Amino acid sequence: MRCSFGPRNGAVFTISPVNDTNLTSPHASSADAPTKFSAEPPLGKLAPSGSSAEREAPSVGAPYLKTIKSFVRRAGRITTGQSKAFEDLGEQFLLTYQPDTNLIDTINLIAPQAINTSTIAKNNTKKASFTSNPSNPVENPVVFEIGFGMGEATAHIAALLPETRFIACEVHQPGVGALLKRIGESLETEHPIDNIRIISHDAVEVIDHMLPLASLDGVHIFFPDPWHKKRHNKRRLIQAPLIAKLAARLKVGAYIHCATDWQAYAEQILEVLSAEPLLKNRADPVKDAELAGYSQKPHYRPLTKFENRGIKLGHGVWDVVFERV
């Protein structure tokens, strides 16, 4: 078991073994217990607190069901700069996990103030900030990212797509601090990154209890831990039950983009997404024919230091992009 740093991040995924073979991951071994997730609530509504069978207390005499996560919480080392970023920017850019709160409403109520960026750069008398305006919510595209590592790609994409709101989910505290630091540094430039909000919590619980159905314009999962040992494959983030949850929370036409540098995991990702009836592959069957179902790297995803190092060593990188139908 490990907690990865950098691009190979501590992805966030929780599954609970139960006796329901209809919801068993196709990639779990025969020795592994089946997995079950809570039933989806009606369209546009969050599941009511305590309504899910997976959150009910077990009956007397029932065995304790241990959850399996694809991440490990470890303290790690938080630098002085990251610590200062928590203090200075945490209140503004960190979201709190609150079950049965509509996270999309929270994001849409965050409206950017008009900012003279040239003035900010010259005298730094103002910093980019957001204010809530319930009477005039701003409904820009919303992208949910699971496991952003140290935040390099997240900050790059947010700067490239300033009209898109990003909900970035990560449990690794040094990574959260690193992204806050990147945001803080950008606020002193002519191009402040102020369209990211961070939630440091198990992504599956966030999906289950804070994201309504048909509410997202995109999902990013870049370089999740491959858990390459066979006995650890059950811990992989991208499996059928999670993808079903995410697909149900995408708007029609919205996308899910996964990337990995581990070929066996890439094959599993392509298989799982292809089997989800709510999704279709965005890869062009003509232009991308030689990629065998994988996609060209989208323009917005940067080549990270980690990825560049791998390419120099001859390692492959696979992008998988599917769309909600």
C-alpha positions in Angstrom: 0.0 0.0 0.0 1.3 3.4 -0.8 0.5 7.1 -0.9 1.9 8.5 -4.2 3.3 12.0 -4.6 3.2 14.3 -7.6 1.2 13.3 -10.7 0.7 9.7 -9.6 -1.5 11.0 -6.9 -3.4 9.6 -4.0 -6.7 9.1 -5.8 -9.8 9.0 -3.8 -12.1 6.0 -4.0 -14.0 4.0 -1.5 -15.8 0.7 -2.0 -17.6 -1.5 0.5 -17.8 -5.3 0.1 -21.3 -6.7 0.1 -23.1 -9.7 -1.2 -24.5 -8.4 -4.5 -22.9 -10.1 -7.6 -24.7 -7.7 -10.0 -22.5 -4.9 -8.8 -19.2 -6.7 -8.7 -16.2 -5.1 -10.4 -15.2 -7.1 -13.4 -11.6 -6.6 -12.5 -11.8 -8.0 -8.9 -10.3 -11.4 -8.4 -12.5 -14.3 -7.4 -11.1 -14.1 -3.9 -12.2 -10.6 -3.5 -15.6 -9.7 -2.0 -18.1 -8.1 -4.4 -18.6 -4.3 -4.3 -21.7 -2.3 -4.0 -22.4 1.4 -4.1 -25.5 3.3 -2.9 -28.5 3.5 -5.2 -28.7 6.7 -7.3 -31.2 9.3 -6.1 -33.9 10.8 -8.5 -32.5 13.0 -11.2 -31.4 16.4 -10.0 -31.6 15.5 -6.3 -29.1 14.5 -3.8 -29.5 11.3 -1.8 -31.1 12.2 1.6 -28.9 11.8 4.6 -29.0 8.3 6.0 -31.1 6.9 3.1 -28.3 4.8 1.5 -28.1 1.2 2.4 -24.4 1.4 2.6 -24.7 3.9 5.4 -27.1 2.0 7.5 -25.8 0.4 10.7 -25.3 -3.4 10.3 -27.8 -5.6 12.0 -26.9 -7.4 15.3 -24.5 -10.2 14.6 -23.6 -9.0 11.0 -19.9 -9.1 10.2 -18.0 -5.8 10.1 -17.5 -4.8 6.5 -14.1 -3.2 6.0 -13.9 -0.5 3.3 -11.2 -0.6 0.6 -9.7 2.7 -0.5 -7.4 3.5 -3.4 -5.5 6.0 -1.3 -3.6 6.1 2.0 -3.6 9.1 4.2 -0.1 10.1 5.3 1.0 13.3 6.8 3.9 14.0 4.4 6.0 17.1 4.7 4.4 20.5 4.3 6.8 23.2 3.4 6.9 26.7 5.0 5.5 28.1 1.8 2.6 25.6 1.7 1.8 26.2 5.3 1.6 30.0 4.7 -0.6 29.3 1.7 -3.0 27.4 3.9 -3.1 30.3 6.3 -3.5 33.0 3.7 -5.8 31.3 1.2 -7.4 28.4 2.9 -10.5 30.3 3.9 -11.1 31.5 0.4 -10.2 28.5 -1.7 -10.9 25.4 0.5 -14.4 23.9 0.6 -15.7 21.9 3.5 -17.2 18.5 3.1 -20.9 18.9 4.1 -23.1 15.9 3.2 -26.3 16.7 1.4 -25.1 20.2 0.4 -25.3 20.9 -3.3 -21.7 21.6 -4.3 -22.7 22.9 -7.7 -24.9 25.6 -6.2 -22.0 26.5 -3.9 -19.7 26.9 -6.9 -22.2 28.8 -9.0 -22.8 31.3 -6.2 -19.1 32.3 -6.3 -19.0 35.2 -8.7 -15.7 36.9 -9.6 -15.4 40.6 -8.9 -14.3 42.9 -11.7 -10.6 43.1 -11.4 -8.1 45.4 -13.0 -5.3 42.9 -13.4 -2.8 45.4 -14.6 -3.3 47.4 -11.4 -2.8 44.2 -9.3 0.4 43.5 -11.1 1.7 47.0 -10.6 1.0 47.7 -7.0 -0.5 44.4 -5.6 -3.1 46.5 -3.7 -5.8 44.1 -4.6 -6.0 40.3 -5.0 -8.4 38.3 -7.0 -11.4 37.4 -4.9 -14.8 35.9 -5.2 -18.0 37.1 -3.6 -21.3 35.2 -3.2 -24.3 36.8 -5.0 -27.3 34.6 -4.4 -29.6 36.8 -6.6 -27.3 36.5 -9.6 -25.6 33.2 -9.7 -23.0 32.6 -12.4 -23.3 29.2 -14.1 -20.1 28.6 -15.9 -18.9 25.1 -16.9 -17.9 23.0 -13.9 -15.1 20.4 -14.0 -14.5 17.9 -11.2 -11.0 16.6 -10.8 -10.1 13.6 -8.7 -6.6 13.5 -7.2 -4.5 16.4 -8.5 -1.2 15.5 -6.9 0.9 18.6 -6.5 -1.5 20.7 -8.6 0.8 21.4 -11.6 -1.7 20.3 -14.3 -4.7 21.7 -12.4 -3.2 25.2 -12.2 -2.2 25.1 -15.9 -5.6 24.0 -17.1 -7.5 26.5 -14.9 -5.3 29.3 -16.2 -6.0 28.2 -19.8 -9.7 27.9 -19.2 -10.6 30.9 -17.0 -14.3 30.7 -17.6 -14.5 27.1 -16.3 -14.9 26.5 -12.5 -12.8 23.6 -11.2 -13.6 21.5 -8.1 -10.3 19.9 -7.3 -10.4 16.9 -4.9 -7.2 15.7 -3.1 -6.5 14.1 0.3 -2.7 14.6 0.2 -2.1 17.7 2.3 1.3 18.7 0.9 -0.4 18.6 -2.6 -3.3 20.8 -1.4 -0.7 23.3 0.0 1.2 23.2 -3.2 -1.8 24.1 -5.3 -2.8 26.8 -2.9 0.7 28.2 -3.2 0.5 28.2 -7.0 -2.8 30.0 -6.8 -1.3 32.6 -4.4 1.6 33.2 -6.7 -0.7 33.7 -9.7 -2.8 36.3 -7.8 0.2 38.7 -8.0 0.4 38.5 -11.8 -1.7 39.8 -14.6 -3.4 36.4 -15.0 -4.7 35.4 -11.6 -6.0 31.8 -11.2 -9.2 32.3 -9.2 -11.4 29.7 -10.7 -10.4 26.7 -8.5 -11.9 25.5 -5.3 -10.3 22.6 -3.4 -12.0 20.0 -1.3 -9.8 17.7 0.7 -12.0 14.6 1.2 -12.7 11.2 -0.1 -14.0 11.8 -3.7 -16.6 9.0 -3.6 -18.3 10.6 -0.6 -18.2 14.0 -2.3 -19.8 12.4 -5.4 -22.4 10.5 -3.4 -23.5 13.3 -1.1 -22.6 16.7 -2.7 -22.8 16.3 -6.5 -26.3 16.1 -8.1 -27.0 14.0 -11.2 -26.4 15.7 -14.6 -24.5 18.6 -13.0 -20.9 18.3 -14.3 -19.4 19.5 -17.6 -16.3 17.4 -17.2 -14.3 15.0 -15.0 -10.5 14.8 -14.9 -8.6 11.9 -13.5 -4.9 12.2 -14.4 -2.3 9.5 -13.5 -4.1 7.7 -10.7 -2.1 5.2 -8.7 -1.8 2.1 -10.9 -1.6 -0.3 -7.9 0.5 -2.5 -10.3 0.8 -5.6 -8.1 -2.0 -8.0 -9.0 -3.1 -8.4 -5.4 -3.6 -4.6 -5.2 -5.5 -4.2 -8.5 -8.8 -4.1 -6.5 -7.6 -0.8 -5.1 -7.5 0.9 -8.5 -9.7 4.0 -8.7 -11.2 3.5 -12.1 -13.6 0.6 -11.9 -17.2 0.1 -13.1 -19.1 1.3 -10.0 -17.2 4.6 -9.8 -17.5 5.3 -13.5 -21.3 4.6 -13.3 -21.5 7.2 -10.6 -19.5 9.8 -12.5 -21.4 9.2 -15.8 -24.7 9.8 -14.1 -23.4 13.1 -12.8 -22.3 14.3 -16.3 -24.5 16.5 -18.4 -25.4 15.1 -21.8 -22.4 16.0 -24.0 -20.0 16.4 -21.1 -16.8 14.4 -20.9 -14.6 12.3 -18.7 -10.9 12.4 -19.4 -8.4 9.9 -17.8 -4.7 9.6 -18.4 -2.2 7.0 -17.3 1.4 5.9 -18.0 0.7 2.3 -17.0 -0.4 0.2 -20.0 -2.2 -2.5 -18.2 -4.2 0.2 -16.3 -4.9 2.0 -19.6 -6.4 -1.1 -21.0 -8.6 -1.5 -17.9 -9.7 2.1 -18.1 -10.6 1.8 -21.8 -12.5 -1.5 -21.0 -14.4 0.0 -18.1 -15.4 3.2 -19.9 -16.4 1.3 -23.0 -18.7 -0.9 -21.0 -20.6 2.0 -19.4 -23.9 2.5 -21.4 -24.1 6.2 -20.6 -20.7 6.9 -22.3 -19.3 6.9 -25.8 -15.7 7.1 -26.9 -14.6 10.5 -28.3 -11.7 9.0 -30.2 -12.0 9.6 -33.9 -12.3 6.1 -35.5 -10.5 7.5 -38.6 -8.0 10.0 -37.4 -7.2 8.0 -34.3 -7.4 4.6 -35.8 -3.8 3.8 -35.0 -4.5 4.6 -31.3 -6.9 1.6 -31.0 -9.6 3.5 -29.0 -7.3 5.9 -27.1 -7.4 9.6 -27.8 -4.8 12.2 -28.8 -3.7 14.2 -25.8 -6.2 17.1 -25.5 -4.7 20.6 -25.9 -5.5 21.6 -22.3 -3.6 18.8 -20.6 0.0 19.8 -20.1 3.1 17.6 -20.2 4.2 17.5 -16.5 7.8 17.1 -15.4 6.9 13.5 -14.4 5.4 12.7 -17.8 8.3 14.3 -19.7 10.8 12.2 -17.7 8.8 9.1 -18.6 8.7 9.9 -22.3 12.5 10.4 -22.3 12.8 6.9 -20.8 10.5 5.5 -23.5 7.4 5.2 -21.4 4.0 5.5 -23.0 1.1 7.7 -21.9 -2.5 6.9 -22.8 -5.4 9.4 -22.8 -8.9 8.1 -22.7 -11.8 10.5 -23.3 -15.4 9.5 -23.3 -18.6 11.6 -23.6 -22.0 11.3 -21.9 -24.8 10.3 -24.3 
